[in-house]
Amino acid sequence: MKANKLTKETILSYGITDRKFPEFRVGDTVEVDLIIKDGEKERIQPFAGDVLKIQKNGIATMFTVRRMGANGVGVERIFPLHAKTISAIRLVKQGKVRRANLIYLRERLGKAARIKEKGFTKAEDTTTPSAE
């Protein structure tokens, strides 16, 4: 499925109008669950990595996710946001970056390729329960 061929009519014909994906930005670590078909069977395969860039183009919005594969080889995948093969997107952690495209991370390895984690104040942090 090519993203430039997606229109509102084709998206509505897929029946995936109400996608409840979390808001994520460039630099965030996400886990994308893909529906993979092996013959007649279907399974869900997760692909976790950092969001390098987001190409906003209305209904044809795409985002690029990069992870480190075996032997330190980088693996990038480009996902259409409204693809019917994406079953879920989970936000693992939020990154603190100052750029809209993180393509420069392709040349970096190890600690140089890390993204700082966004810090929260006590009022913003709702993940930890308060001891009352």
Beta strands, then each sheet from edge to edge (+ up, - down):
strand 1: 29-38
strand 2: 41-55
strand 3: 62-68
strand 4: 74-80
strand 5: 86-93
sheet 1: 4+ 3- 2+ 1- 5+
end
